Amino acid sequence: MVLFGLIMIGLILFLYFKNMYSRRQLKKSAVPADYQPLLQTNVRYYQQLPPADKTRFEAMVQRFLKRTHIEGVGTTVEPLDRVLVAASAIIPIFGFKDWEYFNLTNVILYPDTFDETYQYEGNRRNILGMVGSGALHGQMILSRSALREGFSNTTDKNNTAIHEFVHLLDKTDGSIDGFPSKLLEHSYSIPWMKLVHQTIQQISDGHTDINPYGAINEAEFFAVISEYFFERPDLLAEKHPELYEMLTRMFRQDPGKMGGN
């Protein structure tokens, strides 16, 4: 019996250390060896950072990739995809110290658009990204093609992955409602919502260059205008200075002053 007990203890210890080793190896492989050149080549936001901020951005990318599982369904997740998902996550929170996405565990990449039942085949596919709820709490689903398009097209105002990560930021106070109370000082809450409703009305009337999808509700407006803020800060500052100023307060950064924009 003593021998059997020692064998069982040895087996348990072996499995424990094997699991620990596997998890460490998985964390190491989660960060592509060439992530720095991939950032430099493909992420304009990163390109425009000064050296010290690049180092901090890189550290945040590594931490995100080690904490978050990224998998493909019907597609292969390549190193570039991992880097772009991480960059999408870090850009909105770069102005905050030690921010973590505690409401996210997995990012699932589909090859292209999908429908409301998470199917990526068929004729009714029109969704590019989604933050999961209910049984899918802690999950994010992204179109791989939309992920890459968001970073390859540097002249538009759209970035699907940033859009979805902004929804996650919005959700940190308990609901995705376009009123990110943890990002917004109390004194600015009423001016923000007033500005949101005014701009949604302008979108509905066709009197603005903001993506019409932002007129669906306050939550989508916040995500859409945040895409604009990070993709074309120069243009947003010129055409919508009040919105731009409010977003610099929320995100605690001023991307319009990066890289000479």
C-alpha positions as CSV (number, residue, x, y, z in Angstrom):
1,M,0.0,0.0,0.0
2,V,2.8,2.4,0.8
3,L,4.4,1.7,-2.5
4,F,1.1,2.2,-4.3
5,G,0.7,5.5,-2.5
6,L,4.1,6.7,-3.5
7,I,3.5,5.8,-7.1
8,M,0.2,7.7,-7.1
9,I,1.9,10.8,-5.5
10,G,4.7,10.5,-8.1
11,L,2.1,10.3,-10.9
12,I,0.2,13.3,-9.6
13,L,3.4,15.4,-9.3
14,F,4.4,14.3,-12.8
15,L,1.1,15.3,-14.3
16,Y,1.1,18.6,-12.4
17,F,4.6,19.6,-13.6
18,K,3.8,18.4,-17.1
19,N,0.7,20.6,-17.2
20,M,2.7,23.6,-15.8
21,Y,5.4,23.0,-18.5
22,S,2.7,22.8,-21.3
23,R,1.1,26.0,-20.1
24,R,4.4,27.8,-20.1
25,Q,5.2,26.6,-23.6
26,L,1.8,27.7,-24.8
27,K,2.4,31.2,-23.4
28,K,5.7,31.3,-25.1
29,S,4.3,30.3,-28.5
30,A,1.4,32.7,-28.1
31,V,3.8,35.6,-28.7
32,P,5.2,35.4,-32.3
33,A,9.0,35.6,-32.4
34,D,8.7,38.4,-35.0
35,Y,6.0,40.4,-33.3
36,Q,8.0,43.6,-33.3
37,P,8.6,43.8,-37.1
38,L,5.0,42.8,-37.6
39,L,3.9,45.7,-35.5
40,Q,6.3,48.1,-37.3
41,T,5.1,47.0,-40.7
42,N,1.4,46.7,-40.1
43,V,0.2,48.9,-37.3
44,R,0.4,52.7,-38.0
45,Y,-0.5,53.6,-34.4
46,Y,2.6,51.7,-33.2
47,Q,4.8,53.2,-36.0
48,Q,4.0,56.7,-34.7
49,L,4.9,56.1,-31.1
50,P,8.2,57.4,-29.6
51,P,10.7,54.7,-28.6
52,A,9.8,54.5,-24.9
53,D,6.1,54.2,-25.7
54,K,6.9,51.5,-28.3
55,T,8.6,49.5,-25.6
56,R,5.5,49.8,-23.3
57,F,3.2,48.9,-26.2
58,E,5.2,45.8,-26.9
59,A,5.1,44.8,-23.2
60,M,1.3,45.2,-23.2
61,V,1.0,43.2,-26.4
62,Q,3.0,40.3,-24.9
63,R,0.9,40.4,-21.7
64,F,-2.3,40.3,-23.7
65,L,-1.2,37.4,-25.9
66,K,-0.1,35.4,-22.8
67,R,-3.5,35.9,-21.1
68,T,-5.8,35.6,-24.1
69,H,-6.4,32.4,-26.1
70,I,-6.7,33.1,-29.9
71,E,-8.1,30.3,-32.1
72,G,-9.4,30.0,-35.6
73,V,-12.6,28.3,-36.7
74,G,-12.4,27.4,-40.4
75,T,-9.2,29.4,-40.8
76,T,-5.6,29.3,-39.6
77,V,-4.4,31.8,-37.1
78,E,-1.1,33.2,-38.4
79,P,1.4,35.3,-36.4
80,L,0.1,38.5,-38.1
81,D,-3.4,37.8,-36.9
82,R,-2.2,37.4,-33.3
83,V,-0.3,40.6,-33.5
84,L,-3.2,42.5,-35.0
85,V,-5.7,41.2,-32.4
86,A,-3.3,42.3,-29.6
87,A,-2.8,45.7,-31.2
88,S,-6.5,46.2,-31.5
89,A,-6.9,45.4,-27.8
90,I,-4.0,47.7,-26.7
91,I,-4.7,50.8,-28.7
92,P,-7.9,51.8,-26.8
93,I,-6.3,51.2,-23.4
94,F,-2.8,52.6,-24.1
95,G,-3.6,55.7,-22.1
96,F,-4.4,53.6,-18.9
97,K,-1.9,52.1,-16.6
98,D,-2.1,48.3,-15.9
99,W,-5.5,47.9,-17.6
100,E,-6.5,44.3,-18.2
101,Y,-9.4,42.8,-20.1
102,F,-10.8,40.7,-17.3
103,N,-14.0,40.2,-19.2
104,L,-12.2,38.4,-22.1
105,T,-10.6,34.9,-22.2
106,N,-10.9,33.9,-25.9
107,V,-10.8,35.5,-29.3
108,I,-12.2,33.4,-32.1
109,L,-11.3,34.2,-35.7
110,Y,-13.7,33.2,-38.5
111,P,-12.5,33.4,-42.1
112,D,-15.0,36.1,-43.1
113,T,-18.5,37.4,-42.1
114,F,-20.9,35.3,-40.0
115,D,-24.5,35.4,-39.0
116,E,-26.3,35.7,-35.6
117,T,-26.1,32.0,-35.0
118,Y,-22.3,32.2,-35.5
119,Q,-22.3,30.4,-38.8
120,Y,-19.7,31.4,-41.4
121,E,-21.3,29.7,-44.3
122,G,-24.6,30.6,-46.1
123,N,-26.2,33.7,-47.6
124,R,-27.2,35.7,-44.5
125,R,-23.7,36.5,-43.2
126,N,-23.3,40.2,-42.4
127,I,-21.5,40.4,-39.0
128,L,-17.8,41.3,-38.9
129,G,-17.3,41.1,-35.1
130,M,-19.2,40.4,-31.9
131,V,-18.6,40.4,-28.2
132,G,-20.2,37.3,-26.7
133,S,-22.8,37.3,-23.9
134,G,-24.6,34.7,-22.0
135,A,-23.0,31.3,-22.7
136,L,-20.4,33.1,-24.8
137,H,-19.5,35.5,-22.0
138,G,-15.7,36.2,-22.2
139,Q,-15.6,35.4,-25.9
140,M,-15.0,37.7,-28.9
141,I,-15.6,36.6,-32.5
142,L,-13.9,38.4,-35.3
143,S,-13.8,38.1,-39.1
144,R,-10.2,37.5,-40.0
145,S,-10.6,39.4,-43.2
146,A,-12.1,42.4,-41.4
147,L,-9.3,42.3,-38.8
148,R,-6.7,42.6,-41.5
149,E,-8.6,45.1,-43.5
150,G,-8.9,47.4,-40.5
151,F,-5.1,47.8,-40.5
152,S,-4.3,47.6,-44.2
153,N,-6.6,50.4,-45.1
154,T,-5.1,53.5,-43.5
155,T,-7.3,56.1,-45.2
156,D,-10.8,55.0,-43.9
157,K,-12.3,55.5,-40.5
158,N,-13.0,51.8,-39.8
159,N,-11.4,49.1,-37.7
160,T,-13.7,46.2,-36.7
161,A,-11.4,44.8,-34.0
162,I,-11.0,48.2,-32.3
163,H,-14.7,48.6,-32.5
164,E,-15.3,45.3,-30.6
165,F,-12.6,46.0,-28.0
166,V,-14.3,49.4,-27.3
167,H,-17.5,47.5,-26.6
168,L,-15.5,45.5,-24.0
169,L,-14.3,48.8,-22.4
170,D,-17.9,50.0,-22.4
171,K,-19.0,46.7,-20.7
172,T,-16.6,47.1,-17.7
173,D,-19.3,49.0,-15.8
174,G,-21.8,46.2,-16.3
175,S,-23.5,47.0,-19.6
176,I,-22.7,48.0,-23.2
177,D,-24.7,51.2,-23.4
178,G,-22.4,53.9,-24.9
179,F,-21.9,55.4,-21.5
180,P,-18.5,54.2,-20.2
181,S,-18.8,55.5,-16.7
182,K,-15.4,54.1,-15.7
183,L,-13.8,56.2,-18.5
184,L,-15.7,59.4,-18.1
185,E,-15.5,61.9,-15.3
186,H,-18.9,62.5,-13.7
187,S,-18.9,66.2,-14.6
188,Y,-18.7,65.2,-18.3
189,S,-21.4,62.6,-18.3
190,I,-24.3,64.9,-19.2
191,P,-22.4,66.8,-21.9
192,W,-21.3,63.5,-23.4
193,M,-24.7,62.0,-23.7
194,K,-26.1,65.3,-25.0
195,L,-23.3,65.3,-27.7
196,V,-24.0,61.7,-28.5
197,H,-27.8,62.3,-29.1
198,Q,-27.1,65.4,-31.2
199,T,-24.7,63.6,-33.4
200,I,-26.9,60.5,-33.8
201,Q,-29.6,62.9,-35.0
202,Q,-27.1,64.4,-37.5
203,I,-26.2,60.9,-38.8
204,S,-29.9,60.0,-39.2
205,D,-30.4,63.3,-41.1
206,G,-27.5,62.5,-43.4
207,H,-25.6,65.6,-42.3
208,T,-22.3,64.0,-41.2
209,D,-19.4,61.9,-42.4
210,I,-19.7,59.5,-39.5
211,N,-20.6,55.8,-40.3
212,P,-24.4,55.5,-40.3
213,Y,-24.1,52.3,-38.2
214,G,-23.4,54.6,-35.3
215,A,-27.0,55.8,-35.4
216,I,-28.3,52.4,-34.3
217,N,-27.9,53.2,-30.6
218,E,-25.6,54.9,-28.1
219,A,-23.4,51.8,-27.7
220,E,-22.8,51.5,-31.4
221,F,-22.2,55.2,-31.7
222,F,-19.5,55.0,-29.0
223,A,-17.7,52.1,-30.8
224,V,-18.0,53.7,-34.3
225,I,-16.8,57.1,-33.2
226,S,-13.9,55.4,-31.3
227,E,-12.9,53.7,-34.6
228,Y,-12.9,57.1,-36.2
229,F,-10.8,58.6,-33.3
230,F,-8.0,56.0,-33.6
231,E,-8.1,55.6,-37.4
232,R,-8.4,59.2,-38.5
233,P,-7.8,61.4,-35.5
234,D,-6.7,64.4,-37.7
235,L,-10.0,64.3,-39.6
236,L,-12.1,63.9,-36.5
237,A,-10.4,66.8,-34.7
238,E,-11.1,68.9,-37.8
239,K,-14.7,68.0,-38.4
240,H,-15.9,67.1,-34.9
241,P,-13.7,69.0,-32.4
242,E,-16.2,68.5,-29.5
243,L,-16.3,64.8,-30.0
244,Y,-12.6,64.6,-30.4
245,E,-11.9,66.6,-27.2
246,M,-14.3,64.3,-25.2
247,L,-12.7,61.2,-26.5
248,T,-9.2,62.4,-25.6
249,R,-10.5,62.7,-22.0
250,M,-12.1,59.2,-22.1
251,F,-9.1,57.4,-23.5
252,R,-6.5,59.7,-21.9
253,Q,-4.5,60.0,-25.1
254,D,-4.3,62.4,-28.1
255,P,-3.6,60.3,-31.3
256,G,-4.0,63.4,-33.4
257,K,-0.6,64.6,-32.1
258,M,1.2,61.4,-32.9
259,G,3.4,61.2,-35.9
260,G,2.8,64.8,-36.9
261,N,-0.9,64.4,-37.7
